[in-house]
Amino acid sequence: MKSLLLSIFTFLSVFSPVTSLHAGTENNLAGFAWSDNIGWISFNCTNDNSCGSVDYGVNQNPDGTLVGYAWSPSVGWIQFGNLSGFPSGGGGTQAQNANINGNNLKGWAKAIGADGNGWDGWISLSGSGYGVSLSGASFVGYGWGSSVVGWVSFDAANGAGVHITSSATLDAQAGGSSIANQTNVPYGTVATLAWTVNNLAGGSCSLSKTSSGGAAFTPVTNITSSGSSSTPGLTSGPYTFGISCVSGGNTIASSNVSFTILPQPPGFSLGADDTIKIAFLPSGWSQSELKTVAVSTVGGFTGNVTVNISQYPTMPNASTTAKYSINGGAWTATPSITIPYNGSFTFRVEVSAPLTASYCSSGSNPCVITLQGTSPSIPSATKNFTITPTIFNPQFHEY
């Protein structure tokens, strides 16, 4: 019923004024209108998979205007938009290019092959007692094309009528660039999943991770407009995310994006940041509690780690100094030690004068010590100790 390919090639040479057509997949109208006089009118080459040979279609712009070309095997190209010299029409017609005003289709289209062939080709989309309107995403009603075209039904039987197609696209981005189809995305990447959706006609979309393995992702539901969502830091493996849009129980649009996260590179950590209590004494050197720091390795790292201090705490005055001991070693201002992978060490600090709680809590005087671990060809790691002056309550034991 809708096999138009042979007719398309027959009429292309006859209606040569059309020299540039929009690709059908870029146009958001699809389906067929029907005229008892001239038969089927296709609004998009995707209707019969002819886009590879002849790309055409009609598109609704954001301002509601319709532009592009429909195809009739009987009368050739029917142009929407960029027309002039509209007939007076009478009977409630509007002298304007085709456009959607609210839910009503206004203006005119034209079978451009009519020029010089004894008829004018004009098709009115609304008038007194007739017209085309939108019901959801589907067009219903009739246009009028005089004695040659006659009545044109936009809501053809069997669900083949003219309708606005829903669309959904999905992309994965990192650092402002797309990572779609990449196979070398760094371990730990936080991906931004950005989607666009159009013409859902009362439906909604959901976004989920459709691949197995890797980091978990919480689905995003009830999507009705364009937006984005971020993943957690992604572990190694292949990932596929999909957006699916449903209306009336039917899937009306979908899109997927895939990429691969690389294995975790060799490295290590010195554990989470911590506090280190130090005795608040009225005079003399004040020593902190003893802390144990683990060197935890990842990604198959088996090397040694050298630990030293990369940031020193801000002292109250020039006469106040601090010294440190690692693994029970000598007290020094610049300690250093080499630890085998997956090993541990102890750490203490002593200060030559008391540090008050109010001093260390000041934002301009952070009492923070930063330990830094390094190993050749491996990213360094740090661990912060925040000094917390504390009054230790003396304990007495009676023997």
C-alpha positions as CSV (number, residue, x, y, z in Angstrom):
1,M,0.0,0.0,0.0
2,K,2.9,2.3,0.8
3,S,5.6,1.1,-1.6
4,L,6.7,4.5,-3.0
5,L,10.2,3.8,-4.2
6,L,9.4,3.1,-7.9
7,S,7.2,6.2,-8.1
8,I,9.9,8.3,-6.4
9,F,12.4,7.6,-9.1
10,T,9.8,8.0,-11.8
11,F,8.8,11.5,-10.7
12,L,12.2,12.9,-9.6
13,S,13.0,14.0,-13.2
14,V,9.5,15.4,-13.7
15,F,9.6,17.6,-10.6
16,S,13.2,18.8,-10.9
17,P,12.6,22.2,-9.1
18,V,13.4,20.4,-5.8
19,T,17.1,20.4,-5.7
20,S,17.8,20.3,-1.9
21,L,15.9,18.2,0.6
22,H,16.4,17.8,4.4
23,A,17.4,14.3,5.5
24,G,14.4,12.4,6.7
25,T,16.0,11.4,10.0
26,E,16.4,15.1,10.8
27,N,12.7,15.8,10.4
28,N,10.3,15.2,13.1
29,L,7.1,14.5,11.1
30,A,6.4,11.0,9.8
31,G,3.6,8.9,8.5
32,F,1.1,9.3,5.6
33,A,-1.8,11.4,4.6
34,W,-4.5,10.1,2.2
35,S,-6.4,11.6,-0.6
36,D,-9.1,9.6,-2.5
37,N,-8.0,11.5,-5.6
38,I,-4.2,11.1,-5.5
39,G,-3.6,8.3,-2.9
40,W,-0.9,8.2,-0.3
41,I,1.3,11.3,0.6
42,S,4.5,10.4,2.5
43,F,5.8,13.0,5.1
44,N,9.2,11.3,5.6
45,C,11.6,9.1,3.7
46,T,11.9,7.0,6.8
47,N,8.4,5.7,6.1
48,D,9.7,3.3,3.4
49,N,13.4,3.3,4.1
50,S,14.1,5.4,1.0
51,C,16.4,8.0,2.7
52,G,19.5,6.3,1.3
53,S,18.2,7.2,-2.2
54,V,16.2,10.3,-1.7
55,D,16.2,12.2,1.6
56,Y,13.1,14.2,2.3
57,G,10.7,15.1,5.1
58,V,8.7,17.8,6.8
59,N,9.9,19.3,10.1
60,Q,8.1,21.2,12.8
61,N,10.4,24.1,14.0
62,P,10.4,25.3,17.6
63,D,8.2,28.3,16.6
64,G,5.5,25.9,15.2
65,T,6.2,26.5,11.5
66,L,6.4,23.5,9.2
67,V,9.1,23.3,6.5
68,G,10.2,20.7,4.0
69,Y,8.7,18.4,1.5
70,A,6.1,15.5,1.4
71,W,5.9,13.1,-1.5
72,S,3.0,12.0,-3.6
73,P,3.5,9.3,-6.3
74,S,0.7,11.0,-8.2
75,V,1.6,14.7,-8.0
76,G,5.2,14.8,-6.8
77,W,6.7,17.1,-4.2
78,I,4.4,18.9,-1.8
79,Q,6.2,21.9,-0.2
80,F,5.7,23.2,3.3
81,G,7.1,26.6,4.2
82,N,9.0,29.2,2.2
83,L,5.9,29.8,0.0
84,S,4.4,33.1,-1.1
85,G,1.5,34.4,-3.2
86,F,-1.1,32.5,-1.2
87,P,-4.6,32.3,-2.7
88,S,-7.4,34.2,-1.0
89,G,-9.1,30.9,-0.4
90,G,-12.0,32.4,1.5
91,G,-14.1,30.4,4.0
92,G,-11.7,30.9,6.9
93,T,-8.4,30.1,5.2
94,Q,-5.3,31.9,6.4
95,A,-2.8,33.5,3.8
96,Q,0.3,32.2,5.5
97,N,2.8,29.3,5.5
98,A,1.9,26.1,7.3
99,N,2.2,26.5,11.0
100,I,0.9,24.9,14.2
101,N,-1.1,27.5,16.2
102,G,-2.0,25.9,19.6
103,N,-3.3,22.6,18.5
104,N,-4.5,23.7,15.1
105,L,-2.7,23.5,11.8
106,K,-3.0,26.8,9.8
107,G,-2.0,28.1,6.4
108,W,-1.1,26.4,3.1
109,A,1.1,23.7,1.5
110,K,1.6,23.4,-2.3
111,A,2.1,20.6,-4.9
112,I,4.9,22.5,-6.7
113,G,4.7,20.2,-9.8
114,A,1.3,21.9,-10.6
115,D,2.9,25.0,-11.8
116,G,2.5,25.3,-15.6
117,N,0.3,22.1,-15.7
118,G,-3.1,23.6,-15.6
119,W,-3.8,23.7,-11.8
120,D,-2.4,25.8,-8.9
121,G,-1.4,23.0,-6.5
122,W,-2.5,24.8,-3.3
123,I,-3.6,22.7,-0.4
124,S,-5.4,24.6,2.5
125,L,-4.8,23.2,5.9
126,S,-7.9,24.8,7.6
127,G,-11.0,26.6,6.6
128,S,-14.7,27.0,7.3
129,G,-16.0,23.6,8.5
130,Y,-12.7,21.7,8.1
131,G,-9.1,21.7,9.3
132,V,-6.2,19.7,10.7
133,S,-5.4,19.7,14.4
134,L,-3.1,17.9,16.9
135,S,-4.3,15.2,19.2
136,G,-1.3,14.4,21.4
137,A,1.5,13.9,18.8
138,S,-0.9,12.8,16.0
139,F,-2.6,15.0,13.4
140,V,-6.3,14.5,12.8
141,G,-8.8,16.1,10.4
142,Y,-8.7,17.2,6.7
143,G,-7.1,19.6,4.4
144,W,-8.5,20.7,1.0
145,G,-6.7,20.7,-2.3
146,S,-9.4,21.6,-4.8
147,S,-10.6,19.3,-7.6
148,V,-7.2,17.7,-8.3
149,V,-6.1,16.7,-4.8
150,G,-9.5,16.9,-3.1
151,W,-9.8,16.1,0.6
152,V,-6.6,15.1,2.4
153,S,-7.0,13.1,5.5
154,F,-4.1,13.4,8.0
155,D,-5.3,10.6,10.3
156,A,-5.0,7.7,7.9
157,A,-6.2,4.3,9.0
158,N,-4.2,1.6,10.7
159,G,-2.0,4.0,12.6
160,A,-0.3,5.3,9.5
161,G,-1.4,8.9,9.9
162,V,0.8,12.0,10.0
163,H,2.4,12.4,13.5
164,I,5.2,14.2,15.2
165,T,7.9,11.6,16.0
166,S,9.3,11.5,19.5
167,S,13.1,11.5,19.9
168,A,15.7,10.8,22.5
169,T,19.5,11.1,22.3
170,L,22.0,10.2,25.0
171,D,25.7,11.1,25.3
172,A,28.3,10.5,27.9
173,Q,30.8,13.2,28.7
174,A,33.8,13.8,30.9
175,G,35.7,17.1,31.2
176,G,33.3,18.7,28.7
177,S,34.0,16.2,25.9
178,S,32.1,13.1,24.7
179,I,33.5,9.7,25.7
180,A,30.9,7.8,23.6
181,N,32.4,4.7,22.0
182,Q,35.8,5.3,23.6
183,T,37.7,2.3,24.9
184,N,40.4,4.1,27.0
185,V,38.4,6.1,29.5
186,P,40.5,6.5,32.7
187,Y,39.7,4.6,35.8
188,G,37.6,6.6,38.3
189,T,36.1,8.9,35.7
190,V,32.9,10.6,36.7
191,A,30.7,10.6,33.6
192,T,28.0,13.1,32.9
193,L,25.1,11.4,31.0
194,A,23.4,14.2,29.0
195,W,20.1,13.6,27.2
196,T,17.7,15.4,25.0
197,V,14.0,14.4,24.5
198,N,11.4,15.9,22.2
199,N,7.7,15.4,21.6
200,L,6.9,12.8,24.2
201,A,3.2,13.3,23.8
202,G,2.3,12.6,27.4
203,G,5.0,9.9,27.9
204,S,8.1,9.9,30.0
205,C,11.6,8.5,29.9
206,S,13.9,6.6,32.2
207,L,17.7,6.3,32.2
208,S,19.6,3.3,33.5
209,K,22.8,1.3,33.2
210,T,22.0,-1.7,31.0
211,S,25.4,-3.3,31.2
212,S,26.4,-5.7,34.0
213,G,29.4,-5.2,36.3
214,G,31.3,-2.1,37.0
215,A,30.1,0.7,39.4
216,A,26.4,0.8,40.3
217,F,24.2,3.6,38.9
218,T,20.8,4.7,40.3
219,P,18.2,4.9,37.5
220,V,16.7,8.3,36.7
221,T,12.9,8.1,36.1
222,N,10.1,10.4,35.1
223,I,12.2,12.3,32.6
224,T,10.1,14.6,30.4
225,S,12.7,17.1,29.2
226,S,16.3,17.4,28.4
227,G,18.8,17.2,31.3
228,S,21.8,15.3,32.7
229,S,22.9,13.1,35.6
230,S,26.4,12.1,36.8
231,T,27.7,8.7,37.7
232,P,30.0,7.9,40.6
233,G,33.6,7.3,39.9
234,L,33.6,4.4,37.5
235,T,35.6,1.2,38.0
236,S,37.0,-0.8,35.1
237,G,34.9,-2.6,32.5
238,P,32.5,-1.9,29.6
239,Y,29.5,0.3,30.3
240,T,26.3,0.9,28.4
241,F,23.7,3.4,29.5
242,G,20.2,3.7,27.8
243,I,17.3,6.1,27.8
244,S,13.9,4.7,27.0
245,C,10.7,6.7,26.5
246,V,7.3,5.2,26.8
247,S,3.8,6.5,26.0
248,G,0.6,4.6,26.3
249,G,2.6,1.4,27.1
250,N,4.6,1.7,23.9
251,T,8.3,2.5,23.5
252,I,8.3,5.7,21.4
253,A,12.0,6.6,21.5
254,S,15.3,5.3,22.9
255,S,19.0,5.9,22.7
256,N,22.1,4.2,24.1
257,V,25.7,5.2,24.7
258,S,28.7,2.9,25.4
259,F,32.3,3.2,26.5
260,T,35.0,1.3,28.4
261,I,36.8,2.2,31.6
262,L,40.5,1.2,31.8
263,P,41.8,-1.0,34.7
264,Q,42.8,0.8,37.9
265,P,46.4,1.9,37.5
266,P,49.0,0.9,40.1
267,G,49.0,3.2,43.1
268,F,48.7,3.4,46.9
269,S,47.1,5.5,49.6
270,L,48.0,6.6,53.1
271,G,44.5,6.3,54.5
272,A,41.9,8.9,55.2
273,D,42.6,12.3,56.8
274,D,42.6,12.2,60.6
275,T,43.1,14.2,63.8
276,I,46.1,13.8,66.1
277,K,45.6,14.9,69.8
278,I,48.4,16.8,71.5
279,A,48.6,17.5,75.2
280,F,47.9,21.2,76.1
281,L,50.6,21.8,78.8
282,P,51.4,25.1,80.5
283,S,55.1,24.9,79.5
284,G,57.7,22.7,77.9
285,W,57.6,20.3,74.9
286,S,54.1,18.8,74.3
287,Q,53.9,15.4,72.6
288,S,51.0,14.0,70.6
289,E,49.4,10.6,70.8
290,L,50.9,7.9,68.6
291,K,49.2,7.3,65.2
292,T,49.5,4.2,62.9
293,V,49.4,4.9,59.2
294,A,48.8,2.0,56.7
295,V,50.2,2.1,53.1
296,S,47.4,0.5,51.1
297,T,48.2,-0.5,47.5
298,V,45.9,-0.9,44.5
299,G,46.2,-1.9,40.9
300,G,49.0,-4.5,41.5
301,F,51.5,-2.0,42.9
302,T,54.4,-3.8,44.6
303,G,57.0,-1.0,45.1
304,N,58.3,0.9,48.1
305,V,56.9,4.2,49.3
306,T,59.0,7.0,50.7
307,V,57.1,9.1,53.3
308,N,58.0,12.6,54.4
309,I,56.3,15.9,55.4
310,S,55.2,18.2,52.6
311,Q,53.2,20.7,54.7
312,Y,54.0,21.9,58.2
313,P,51.6,23.4,60.7
314,T,51.5,27.1,61.2
315,M,53.2,27.9,64.6
316,P,52.0,30.8,66.9
317,N,55.4,32.5,66.7
318,A,58.9,32.1,65.4
319,S,60.2,30.7,68.6
320,T,57.7,27.8,68.6
321,T,59.0,24.8,66.7
322,A,57.7,21.3,65.9
323,K,59.5,18.0,65.6
324,Y,58.3,14.6,64.3
325,S,59.1,10.9,64.9
326,I,58.3,8.2,62.4
327,N,58.4,4.5,63.5
328,G,59.9,5.5,66.8
329,G,62.9,7.2,65.2
330,A,64.7,10.3,66.3
331,W,62.8,13.6,66.7
332,T,63.5,15.8,63.7
333,A,61.9,18.6,61.7
334,T,62.4,16.7,58.4
335,P,61.6,13.0,59.0
336,S,61.7,10.5,56.2
337,I,61.2,6.7,55.9
338,T,60.8,4.1,53.1
339,I,58.0,1.6,53.6
340,P,57.3,-1.6,51.6
341,Y,54.0,-1.8,49.9
342,N,51.1,-2.8,52.1
343,G,53.2,-1.9,55.2
344,S,52.6,0.6,58.0
345,F,54.4,3.1,60.2
346,T,53.8,5.1,63.3
347,F,53.8,8.9,63.6
348,R,54.1,11.4,66.4
349,V,54.6,15.2,66.7
350,E,55.9,17.3,69.6
351,V,55.7,21.1,69.9
352,S,58.1,23.3,71.8
353,A,55.3,25.5,73.2
354,P,51.6,25.0,74.0
355,L,49.1,25.2,71.1
356,T,45.7,26.4,72.3
357,A,42.4,25.1,70.9
358,S,41.4,28.6,69.9
359,Y,44.6,29.1,67.9
360,C,44.3,25.8,66.0
361,S,40.6,26.4,65.2
362,S,41.4,29.7,63.5
363,G,41.0,29.5,59.7
364,S,44.1,31.6,59.2
365,N,46.2,29.3,61.4
366,P,45.5,25.7,60.4
367,C,47.3,23.3,62.6
368,V,47.6,20.7,59.8
369,I,50.5,18.4,59.0
370,T,50.6,16.8,55.6
371,L,52.4,13.5,55.1
372,Q,53.3,12.7,51.5
373,G,54.1,9.3,50.0
374,T,56.0,9.0,46.7
375,S,57.2,6.2,44.5
376,P,58.8,6.3,41.1
377,S,56.4,6.5,38.2
378,I,53.4,6.3,40.5
379,P,51.1,9.2,41.5
380,S,51.9,10.5,45.0
381,A,49.5,10.2,47.9
382,T,48.9,12.4,51.0
383,K,47.4,12.2,54.4
384,N,46.5,15.2,56.6
385,F,46.7,15.2,60.4
386,T,44.9,18.1,62.1
387,I,46.5,18.8,65.5
388,T,43.8,19.0,68.2
389,P,45.1,20.5,71.5
390,T,43.6,18.5,74.4
391,I,43.8,18.7,78.2
392,F,44.5,15.1,79.2
393,N,43.0,14.4,82.6
394,P,45.5,12.8,84.9
395,Q,44.6,9.4,86.2
396,F,45.7,8.2,89.7
397,H,46.0,4.6,90.7
398,E,46.2,3.5,94.3
399,Y,48.3,0.5,95.1
